[in-house]
């Protein structure tokens, strides 16, 4: 879930930023105008994408921190009961969540 917006962002970048630079021979002024227009449209598309996916991605990322403990003493991830909170890779998940949520913490 957290990687799919990055894939879409790369596709937007290719469509709006790379393609206009290599779309045939042009004069200097025409090329600059075309690149500026592409930057404007591409920037809008990337910001719109960020606005759409930010809440869902943030919720998914922060759900990796919530654990539930049952009567038998088993502690599992609330988002996915197959993942134990006592597992060795739990520390890696916590570091990942802190890394990706750092921009949200600054807001």
Number of C-alpha atoms within 10 A of each C-alpha: 10 14 8 11 17 13 11 13 17 14 12 18 18 13 13 20 22 14 13 18 15 10 10 8 9 12 7 9 9 11 17 14 11 17 18 14 15 20 17 13 14 19 16 12 16 17 11 11 16 15 10 12 14 14 11 11 19 15 10 15 19 15 15 19 16 11 19 14 13 9 6 6 8 12 17 19 19 17 15 11 12 9 16 18 22 13 10 9 11 16 12 10 15 14 11 14 18 16 10 15 15 11 9 10 8 6 5
